[in-house]
Amino acid sequence: MATSSPPLHSLTLAATPFTKSVERRVLDYARSRGALRPGEFAVVGVSGGPDSSALLVILSRLQSRLESRLTAAHFNHTLRSDDEAAEDLGFVRSLASTLNVPLVFGSGSVRARARAHHESIEDAARRLRYAFLAGQAALAGASCVVTGHTMDDQAETVLLHLIRGAGLDGLAGMRARALWPFGAGPGIARPLLCLTRDETVRYCTETGIQPREDFTNLLAAATRNKVRHKILPEFRSLNPRIVEAITRLSQSISEDAGYLEETARHYFSQQATVSEGEVRLRRSSLISDAPAMCNRWIRLAIESLAGTDADLEAVHVDAVRKIAIKGRGTITLPNELRVTANSRSLVFTRGEHTKAMPITETRLNIPGVTRLGKWRITTQLLPLPQERIAAGPRDAYLDAGKTGPDLTVRSRRAGDRLRPLGLGGEKKLQDVLIDAKVPVAERDGVPLVCRGQDILWVVGHCIDQRYAIHCDSQQVLHLAAHPTDD
């Protein structure tokens, strides 16, 4: 937090029929949408631009009716000159002082963060600003942070999500009240989503204040600027009230999505087992239940581990559902998340994943059960079936006459090769595992059923054609592998 600041300048704030009308609309919206709760202590983000300046004045004038307590917070991104930054802070201090609202302020190096985390300037600025606001809320004991997002911001956000192919939640846009976007934190409130940008500018003019240029608008990414300055103006030529129309659409979708979210949360405990560092979802439900529910259970599982699903896109959810349908496979997601499918569950974990332990070479009990590491392998001798056998990835049917009784199970070794059934030639085990997209860290944990140096079965992937059953086979060796965490 800064230790010194520019001198204060007194401001005179007027009230007009328009400003009073705007304040009534914000009050009604905040109450009906649950943006701000009675008696709430809130930190208000104020850049000094028209939107956030109007926000601070409106909320200060509604304090008694909302029964709220306010603290203004200003953040210097250190991207402007020292003089410009000082003038921004001076304006915000004068406004807060005139309104008798306490002010906290701070700064951070956006360029340094962008370099360190390989982020865009826009993303780095947003993350630093939100970290500052969350920190101030925690210090003050505030339950929410209030931002000055307007209808125009909402329309731009919805169009950006549409361009990216977002699902229902993306088209719902920003909610009047939402969870913190970066993990655990205060609530985030947006009571100006009922106003357009033109209305906040007019509100400032009629109030008698001259806000600063909102520096965060200069940081907007190229795609958002194109939406703001090219796409929306084209839409306005078709419908002058396009911003309001998009806002109505987002509100309607938000209500439907909110109902689905509430229903999904209600039933989540029946579908998931949550423990420290891990969430398991029932695979049977993800296959059979409605996609709208399944998608939300996946998001809730990720939220339980990461504290947020902000970086999760529809393509990630689709990838998770695909391995759930297959009943096998592993994928990685943003925020150091990994999802692994097995026959019963979808297992979500987070953080650095340990390398699979190698399997000590162990003699296979034939017939019988052999336990080794995280696997249990059951074997039995069967007569040759009359019909073709459909083996799953964890079952193998081999010619018992060729395998003999002396089989072992082990991990991979340098130089391992086999003749995968149906390939018609020899292949390196390493290439088999690469083609199957087995992560490097997991390859030592793949069981190999062997006869001497020959690999008969790469569990979960393929058998060697030299040991496959055929019409002249007299007896069949059936092997079934079961991960002990299934």
C-alpha positions as CSV (number, residue, x, y, z in Angstrom):
1,M,0.0,0.0,0.0
2,A,1.2,3.5,-0.8
3,T,2.6,5.7,2.1
4,S,2.0,9.1,0.5
5,S,-0.5,10.5,-1.9
6,P,-1.4,13.7,-3.9
7,P,-3.2,16.6,-2.2
8,L,-7.0,16.5,-2.0
9,H,-9.2,18.7,-4.1
10,S,-12.8,19.3,-2.9
11,L,-15.6,18.2,-5.2
12,T,-19.2,19.4,-5.4
13,L,-21.6,16.7,-6.4
14,A,-25.0,17.6,-7.8
15,A,-28.2,15.6,-7.9
16,T,-30.6,15.8,-10.9
17,P,-33.7,13.9,-12.0
18,F,-31.5,11.7,-14.2
19,T,-29.0,10.8,-11.5
20,K,-31.8,10.0,-9.0
21,S,-33.5,7.8,-11.7
22,V,-30.2,5.9,-12.3
23,E,-29.7,5.4,-8.5
24,R,-33.3,3.9,-8.2
25,R,-32.5,1.5,-11.1
26,V,-29.3,0.4,-9.5
27,L,-31.0,-0.1,-6.2
28,D,-33.8,-2.2,-7.7
29,Y,-31.3,-4.2,-9.7
30,A,-29.0,-4.8,-6.8
31,R,-31.9,-6.0,-4.6
32,S,-33.7,-8.1,-7.3
33,R,-30.5,-9.8,-8.5
34,G,-28.9,-10.2,-5.1
35,A,-25.8,-8.2,-6.2
36,L,-25.5,-6.6,-2.8
37,R,-26.9,-7.9,0.4
38,P,-28.4,-5.9,3.3
39,G,-25.7,-4.9,5.8
40,E,-22.8,-6.0,3.6
41,F,-19.3,-4.6,3.9
42,A,-17.9,-4.1,0.3
43,V,-14.6,-3.0,-1.3
44,V,-15.3,-0.9,-4.4
45,G,-12.8,-1.0,-7.2
46,V,-12.2,2.5,-8.5
47,S,-9.9,3.2,-11.4
48,G,-11.1,6.8,-11.8
49,G,-12.8,6.2,-15.1
50,P,-16.5,7.0,-15.7
51,D,-17.9,3.5,-14.8
52,S,-16.1,3.1,-11.5
53,S,-16.5,6.7,-10.5
54,A,-20.3,6.6,-11.1
55,L,-20.3,3.3,-9.2
56,L,-18.7,4.8,-6.1
57,V,-21.0,7.8,-6.1
58,I,-24.1,5.7,-6.6
59,L,-23.3,3.2,-3.9
60,S,-22.4,6.0,-1.4
61,R,-25.8,7.6,-2.1
62,L,-27.5,4.2,-1.6
63,Q,-25.6,3.3,1.5
64,S,-28.5,3.9,3.9
65,R,-31.0,2.0,1.8
66,L,-28.6,-0.9,1.2
67,E,-27.4,-0.7,4.8
68,S,-23.9,-1.2,3.4
69,R,-20.4,-0.2,4.5
70,L,-17.9,0.8,1.8
71,T,-14.2,1.1,1.2
72,A,-12.8,2.4,-2.1
73,A,-9.8,0.6,-3.5
74,H,-7.5,2.0,-6.3
75,F,-4.7,0.0,-8.0
76,N,-1.8,1.5,-10.0
77,H,-0.6,-0.9,-12.7
78,T,2.7,1.1,-13.1
79,L,2.1,1.2,-16.8
80,R,1.5,4.9,-17.0
81,S,3.9,7.7,-16.2
82,D,4.3,8.7,-12.6
83,D,2.5,12.0,-13.2
84,E,-0.5,10.3,-14.8
85,A,-0.7,7.7,-12.1
86,A,-0.5,10.4,-9.4
87,E,-3.3,12.3,-11.1
88,D,-5.5,9.2,-11.2
89,L,-4.9,8.6,-7.5
90,G,-5.5,12.2,-6.7
91,F,-8.9,12.2,-8.4
92,V,-10.0,9.0,-6.7
93,R,-8.8,10.3,-3.3
94,S,-10.7,13.5,-3.8
95,L,-13.9,11.7,-4.8
96,A,-13.7,9.2,-1.9
97,S,-13.0,12.1,0.6
98,T,-16.0,14.1,-0.7
99,L,-18.2,11.0,-0.3
100,N,-16.7,10.3,3.1
101,V,-15.6,6.8,2.0
102,P,-12.3,5.3,3.2
103,L,-9.7,4.7,0.5
104,V,-7.0,2.1,0.2
105,F,-4.5,2.1,-2.7
106,G,-1.6,0.0,-3.9
107,S,0.5,-0.8,-7.0
108,G,2.1,-3.7,-8.8
109,S,4.4,-4.3,-11.7
110,V,2.2,-5.7,-14.5
111,R,5.2,-6.0,-17.0
112,A,7.2,-8.0,-14.4
113,R,4.3,-10.4,-13.8
114,A,3.6,-10.8,-17.5
115,R,7.2,-11.8,-18.1
116,A,7.4,-14.1,-15.1
117,H,4.1,-15.9,-15.9
118,H,4.2,-15.7,-19.7
119,E,0.9,-13.8,-19.7
120,S,-0.5,-11.0,-21.9
121,I,-0.3,-7.5,-20.4
122,E,-4.1,-7.5,-20.1
123,D,-4.3,-10.8,-18.3
124,A,-1.4,-9.9,-16.0
125,A,-3.0,-6.5,-15.1
126,R,-6.3,-8.2,-14.4
127,R,-4.8,-10.8,-12.1
128,L,-2.7,-8.3,-10.2
129,R,-5.7,-5.9,-9.8
130,Y,-8.0,-8.7,-8.6
131,A,-5.3,-10.1,-6.2
132,F,-5.0,-6.6,-4.7
133,L,-8.8,-6.2,-4.3
134,A,-9.1,-9.7,-2.7
135,G,-6.3,-8.9,-0.3
136,Q,-7.9,-5.6,0.7
137,A,-11.3,-7.3,1.2
138,A,-9.6,-9.9,3.4
139,L,-7.8,-7.3,5.5
140,A,-11.0,-5.3,6.0
141,G,-13.2,-8.3,6.6
142,A,-15.3,-7.4,3.5
143,S,-17.6,-10.1,2.0
144,C,-17.5,-8.8,-1.5
145,V,-15.7,-6.7,-4.1
146,V,-17.8,-4.4,-6.3
147,T,-16.8,-3.6,-9.9
148,G,-18.2,-1.1,-12.4
149,H,-19.0,-3.5,-15.3
150,T,-21.9,-2.2,-17.4
151,M,-24.3,-3.5,-20.1
152,D,-21.7,-2.7,-22.7
153,D,-19.1,-4.9,-20.9
154,Q,-21.7,-7.6,-20.7
155,A,-22.5,-7.4,-24.4
156,E,-18.8,-7.6,-25.3
157,T,-18.3,-10.5,-23.0
158,V,-21.2,-12.5,-24.4
159,L,-20.1,-11.9,-28.0
160,L,-16.5,-13.0,-27.2
161,H,-17.8,-16.2,-25.6
162,L,-20.0,-16.8,-28.6
163,I,-17.0,-16.3,-30.9
164,R,-15.0,-18.9,-28.9
165,G,-17.8,-21.4,-29.0
166,A,-18.9,-21.2,-25.3
167,G,-21.7,-23.2,-23.8
168,L,-24.7,-22.1,-21.8
169,D,-22.7,-20.7,-18.9
170,G,-20.5,-18.6,-21.3
171,L,-23.5,-17.1,-23.0
172,A,-24.9,-16.2,-19.6
173,G,-22.1,-13.7,-19.4
174,M,-21.3,-12.0,-16.1
175,R,-23.6,-12.4,-13.2
176,A,-24.7,-9.7,-10.9
177,R,-23.3,-11.7,-8.0
178,A,-20.7,-14.4,-8.6
179,L,-17.9,-16.4,-7.0
180,W,-14.4,-15.0,-7.1
181,P,-12.8,-15.8,-10.5
182,F,-9.4,-16.8,-9.1
183,G,-10.0,-19.5,-6.5
184,A,-11.0,-18.8,-3.0
185,G,-11.9,-15.2,-2.3
186,P,-14.8,-12.7,-1.6
187,G,-17.9,-12.6,-3.7
188,I,-17.9,-10.3,-6.7
189,A,-20.8,-7.9,-7.3
190,R,-21.7,-6.0,-10.5
191,P,-24.6,-3.7,-9.7
192,L,-24.1,-1.6,-12.8
193,L,-25.0,-4.3,-15.3
194,C,-28.3,-2.5,-15.6
195,L,-26.7,0.6,-17.0
196,T,-25.0,1.4,-20.4
197,R,-21.6,3.0,-20.7
198,D,-23.3,6.1,-22.1
199,E,-25.4,6.3,-18.9
200,T,-22.4,6.2,-16.6
201,V,-20.7,9.0,-18.6
202,R,-23.9,11.1,-18.4
203,Y,-24.2,10.3,-14.7
204,C,-20.7,11.7,-14.1
205,T,-21.5,14.8,-16.2
206,E,-24.7,15.6,-14.4
207,T,-23.1,14.9,-11.0
208,G,-20.4,17.4,-11.9
209,I,-17.3,15.3,-11.8
210,Q,-14.8,14.9,-14.5
211,P,-13.5,11.3,-14.4
212,R,-10.1,10.2,-15.6
213,E,-9.7,8.0,-18.7
214,D,-10.2,4.4,-17.6
215,F,-6.7,3.0,-18.2
216,T,-8.0,-0.6,-18.1
217,N,-9.9,0.0,-21.4
218,L,-6.5,0.7,-23.1
219,L,-5.4,-2.8,-22.1
220,A,-8.2,-4.6,-23.8
221,A,-7.1,-7.4,-26.0
222,A,-7.2,-7.0,-29.8
223,T,-10.3,-9.3,-30.1
224,R,-12.3,-7.4,-27.4
225,N,-11.3,-4.1,-29.1
226,K,-12.6,-5.4,-32.4
227,V,-15.9,-6.4,-30.8
228,R,-16.1,-3.0,-29.1
229,H,-15.2,-0.8,-32.0
230,K,-16.3,-2.8,-35.1
231,I,-18.7,-5.6,-34.4
232,L,-21.0,-3.8,-31.9
233,P,-21.3,-0.7,-34.1
234,E,-22.3,-2.9,-37.1
235,F,-25.0,-4.5,-34.9
236,R,-26.2,-1.1,-33.8
237,S,-26.9,-0.3,-37.5
238,L,-29.4,-3.2,-37.4
239,N,-30.7,-2.6,-33.8
240,P,-29.8,0.7,-32.0
241,R,-30.5,-1.1,-28.7
242,I,-28.4,-4.1,-29.4
243,V,-26.6,-3.9,-26.1
244,E,-29.9,-4.1,-24.2
245,A,-31.0,-7.0,-26.4
246,I,-27.8,-9.0,-25.7
247,T,-28.2,-8.2,-22.0
248,R,-31.8,-9.6,-22.0
249,L,-30.5,-12.7,-23.7
250,S,-27.7,-13.2,-21.2
251,Q,-30.1,-12.6,-18.3
252,S,-32.5,-15.2,-19.6
253,I,-29.8,-17.7,-20.1
254,S,-28.3,-16.9,-16.7
255,E,-31.6,-17.8,-15.0
256,D,-31.8,-21.1,-16.8
257,A,-28.1,-21.9,-16.1
258,G,-28.6,-20.8,-12.5
259,Y,-31.4,-23.4,-12.0
260,L,-29.3,-26.1,-13.6
261,E,-26.3,-25.1,-11.4
262,E,-28.4,-25.2,-8.3
263,T,-29.8,-28.7,-9.2
264,A,-26.3,-30.0,-10.0
265,R,-25.0,-28.8,-6.7
266,H,-27.9,-30.4,-4.9
267,Y,-27.1,-33.9,-6.4
268,F,-23.3,-33.5,-6.5
269,S,-22.7,-35.2,-3.2
270,Q,-24.6,-38.3,-4.5
271,Q,-22.3,-38.5,-7.5
272,A,-18.9,-37.6,-6.1
273,T,-16.6,-38.7,-3.3
274,V,-14.4,-35.7,-2.3
275,S,-11.2,-36.3,-0.3
276,E,-8.0,-34.2,0.2
277,G,-6.4,-33.7,-3.2
278,E,-8.9,-36.0,-5.1
279,V,-12.5,-36.1,-6.4
280,R,-14.1,-39.2,-7.8
281,L,-17.2,-39.1,-10.0
282,R,-19.4,-42.1,-10.7
283,R,-18.7,-43.1,-14.3
284,S,-22.1,-44.7,-14.7
285,S,-23.9,-41.4,-14.0
286,L,-21.7,-39.5,-16.5
287,I,-22.6,-42.0,-19.2
288,S,-26.3,-42.3,-18.6
289,D,-27.5,-38.9,-17.1
290,A,-28.4,-35.7,-19.0
291,P,-25.4,-34.0,-20.5
292,A,-26.4,-30.7,-18.9
293,M,-26.0,-32.3,-15.4
294,C,-22.9,-34.2,-16.3
295,N,-21.1,-31.1,-17.6
296,R,-21.9,-29.3,-14.3
297,W,-20.7,-32.3,-12.1
298,I,-17.4,-32.2,-14.0
299,R,-17.1,-28.4,-13.4
300,L,-18.0,-28.9,-9.7
301,A,-15.4,-31.6,-9.3
302,I,-12.8,-29.2,-10.8
303,E,-14.1,-26.4,-8.6
304,S,-13.7,-28.6,-5.5
305,L,-10.0,-29.1,-6.3
306,A,-8.9,-25.8,-7.8
307,G,-11.3,-23.5,-6.1
308,T,-12.6,-22.2,-9.5
309,D,-13.5,-23.4,-12.9
310,A,-12.7,-20.0,-14.5
311,D,-10.1,-21.4,-16.9
312,L,-12.2,-24.3,-18.0
313,E,-13.6,-24.2,-21.5
314,A,-16.2,-26.4,-23.2
315,V,-13.5,-28.3,-25.1
316,H,-12.1,-29.4,-21.8
317,V,-15.4,-30.6,-20.5
318,D,-16.0,-32.5,-23.8
319,A,-12.6,-34.2,-23.4
320,V,-13.4,-35.3,-19.9
321,R,-16.7,-36.8,-21.0
322,K,-15.0,-38.7,-23.9
323,I,-12.7,-40.6,-21.5
324,A,-15.6,-41.2,-19.2
325,I,-17.4,-42.9,-22.1
326,K,-14.3,-45.0,-23.0
327,G,-13.7,-46.0,-19.4
328,R,-10.0,-45.4,-19.8
329,G,-7.5,-42.6,-20.5
330,T,-5.9,-39.6,-18.8
331,I,-6.0,-35.9,-19.8
332,T,-4.5,-32.8,-18.3
333,L,-6.5,-29.6,-17.7
334,P,-5.6,-26.0,-16.7
335,N,-4.6,-25.3,-13.0
336,E,-2.4,-28.5,-12.8
337,L,-5.4,-30.8,-12.9
338,R,-5.4,-34.3,-14.2
339,V,-8.4,-36.6,-14.9
340,T,-8.1,-40.3,-15.2
341,A,-10.9,-42.7,-16.2
342,N,-11.3,-46.3,-15.0
343,S,-14.2,-48.8,-15.2
344,R,-16.0,-47.3,-12.3
345,S,-14.9,-43.7,-11.7
346,L,-13.6,-40.5,-13.1
347,V,-10.7,-39.5,-10.8
348,F,-9.7,-35.8,-10.6
349,T,-6.4,-34.9,-9.0
350,R,-4.4,-31.7,-8.8
351,G,-0.7,-30.8,-8.5
352,E,2.5,-32.5,-9.4
353,H,1.9,-36.2,-10.1
354,T,4.3,-38.8,-8.9
355,K,5.9,-41.2,-11.3
356,A,4.4,-44.7,-11.4
357,M,6.4,-47.2,-9.3
358,P,8.0,-50.0,-11.4
359,I,6.5,-53.5,-11.0
360,T,8.8,-56.0,-9.5
361,E,9.0,-59.1,-11.6
362,T,6.5,-61.5,-10.1
363,R,5.6,-65.1,-11.0
364,L,2.0,-65.4,-12.1
365,N,-0.3,-67.9,-10.4
366,I,-2.0,-70.1,-13.0
367,P,-4.7,-70.6,-12.2
368,G,-5.3,-68.2,-9.3
369,V,-4.8,-64.6,-8.3
370,T,-1.6,-62.6,-8.3
371,R,-1.3,-59.2,-6.5
372,L,1.4,-56.8,-7.4
373,G,1.6,-53.1,-6.7
374,K,-1.7,-51.4,-7.7
375,W,-2.8,-54.4,-9.8
376,R,-4.6,-57.7,-9.2
377,I,-4.4,-60.3,-12.1
378,T,-6.7,-63.3,-12.1
379,T,-6.0,-66.3,-14.3
380,Q,-8.1,-69.3,-15.3
381,L,-7.8,-72.2,-17.8
382,L,-10.7,-72.7,-20.1
383,P,-11.7,-75.0,-23.0
384,L,-11.6,-73.4,-26.5
385,P,-14.9,-71.6,-26.9
386,Q,-17.2,-72.3,-29.8
387,E,-17.7,-68.7,-30.6
388,R,-15.4,-65.7,-31.1
389,I,-14.4,-64.1,-27.8
390,A,-14.8,-60.3,-27.5
391,A,-12.0,-59.3,-25.0
392,G,-12.0,-55.9,-23.2
393,P,-8.9,-53.9,-22.7
394,R,-8.3,-55.5,-19.3
395,D,-8.9,-59.1,-20.5
396,A,-6.6,-61.3,-22.6
397,Y,-7.3,-64.8,-24.0
398,L,-4.1,-66.7,-25.0
399,D,-3.2,-70.2,-26.2
400,A,-2.4,-72.0,-23.0
401,G,-0.4,-74.6,-24.9
402,K,2.0,-71.9,-26.2
403,T,2.2,-69.8,-23.0
404,G,3.0,-72.7,-20.7
405,P,2.7,-72.5,-16.9
406,D,5.7,-70.3,-16.2
407,L,4.7,-66.7,-16.7
408,T,5.8,-63.5,-15.0
409,V,4.6,-59.9,-14.7
410,R,7.0,-57.0,-14.8
411,S,7.6,-53.4,-15.9
412,R,9.1,-52.4,-19.2
413,R,12.8,-52.8,-20.0
414,A,15.1,-51.2,-22.5
415,G,14.8,-52.9,-25.9
416,D,11.4,-54.6,-25.2
417,R,9.6,-55.5,-28.4
418,L,6.6,-57.6,-29.4
419,R,4.4,-58.5,-32.4
420,P,1.0,-56.8,-31.7
421,L,-2.0,-58.9,-32.9
422,G,-3.2,-57.6,-36.2
423,L,-0.1,-55.5,-37.0
424,G,1.7,-58.1,-39.0
425,G,5.1,-57.2,-37.8
426,E,7.3,-56.4,-34.8
427,K,7.1,-53.2,-32.9
428,K,9.0,-51.5,-30.0
429,L,7.0,-51.5,-26.7
430,Q,7.9,-47.8,-26.4
431,D,6.1,-47.1,-29.6
432,V,3.1,-49.1,-28.5
433,L,2.8,-47.0,-25.3
434,I,3.4,-43.7,-27.2
435,D,0.7,-44.6,-29.8
436,A,-1.7,-45.4,-26.9
437,K,-0.9,-41.9,-25.4
438,V,0.3,-43.4,-22.1
439,P,2.0,-40.5,-20.2
440,V,5.7,-41.0,-19.6
441,A,5.3,-40.9,-15.9
442,E,2.9,-43.8,-16.1
443,R,4.7,-46.2,-18.4
444,D,6.6,-48.0,-15.7
445,G,3.3,-48.8,-14.1
446,V,1.9,-50.7,-17.1
447,P,2.0,-54.5,-16.3
448,L,3.6,-56.8,-18.9
449,V,2.8,-60.5,-18.8
450,C,5.9,-62.3,-20.1
451,R,7.2,-65.8,-20.9
452,G,11.0,-65.4,-20.5
453,Q,11.9,-62.4,-22.7
454,D,8.7,-62.5,-24.7
455,I,5.9,-60.1,-23.9
456,L,2.6,-61.9,-24.2
457,W,0.3,-59.1,-23.1
458,V,0.7,-55.3,-22.6
459,V,-2.1,-54.9,-20.1
460,G,-4.8,-52.6,-21.4
461,H,-3.4,-52.3,-24.9
462,C,-2.5,-55.4,-27.0
463,I,-1.4,-59.1,-27.0
464,D,1.4,-60.7,-29.0
465,Q,0.0,-62.5,-32.1
466,R,2.3,-65.5,-31.5
467,Y,0.3,-66.4,-28.4
468,A,-3.2,-65.6,-29.6
469,I,-5.7,-68.5,-29.7
470,H,-6.6,-70.1,-33.0
471,C,-8.7,-72.9,-34.3
472,D,-6.2,-75.6,-33.3
473,S,-5.8,-74.4,-29.7
474,Q,-6.6,-77.0,-27.1
475,Q,-6.9,-74.8,-24.0
476,V,-7.3,-71.1,-23.4
477,L,-5.6,-69.0,-20.7
478,H,-7.8,-66.2,-19.6
479,L,-6.2,-63.3,-17.8
480,A,-8.1,-60.4,-16.2
481,A,-6.3,-57.4,-14.8
482,H,-7.9,-55.1,-12.2
483,P,-6.4,-51.9,-10.8
484,T,-6.9,-52.1,-7.0
485,D,-8.3,-48.5,-6.9
486,D,-11.2,-49.4,-9.2
